[in-house]
């Protein structure tokens, strides 16, 4: 009686099927690794920036949510007790000591707290008075034709001078409240001597600043 046997040198069909299964499983494993590399586990569309959103828009949004820039001291409630005459030094300042014909003196003021503690005063244009005189003759005052004066309380730190940010230009004419529309008399020049005095919040400069007009 004859029996079906696998020819010598050949493996049975079951062995081939097992080998194909192993190869198939190996390919699936490789594919799975590739997919995991390309698509990160746990990632979602919400985790990535929207490519349609311009970078400038994102930066603008960040700026809108950022804390506002600190407001200058002059525009906020000042801290400290009111300044006293004993602790405030007011200095009248000009940009030059001699002015050629046509040059306009630039007038400003420097305030210094000479005390030991912070103090507060009104340093706004409403509390400032610049006066120019020659001898006993007052030629010009900043309050004669002042426009929109303001109050501005400032805290003065000891030994930390503060100065005018924008000087006042004197047009070398004699002022009065009646000459704000123009037609003022020119101040004498040719080496004439003038003195600038400044008062801030009632505190007057200890000395005047002398200058010459040519």
Secondary structure, 3 states (H helix, E strand, C coil): CCCCCCCCCCCCHHHHHHHHHHHHHHHHHHHHHHHHHHCCCCCCHHHCCCCCCCHHHHHHHHHHHCCCCCCCHHHCCCCCEECCHHHEEEEEEECCCEECCCCCCEEEEEEEECCCCCEEEECCHHHEEEEEEECCEEEEECCCCCCCCCCCEEEECECCCEECCCCEECCCECCCHHHCCCCCCECCCCCEEEEEEEEECCEECCCCEEEEEC
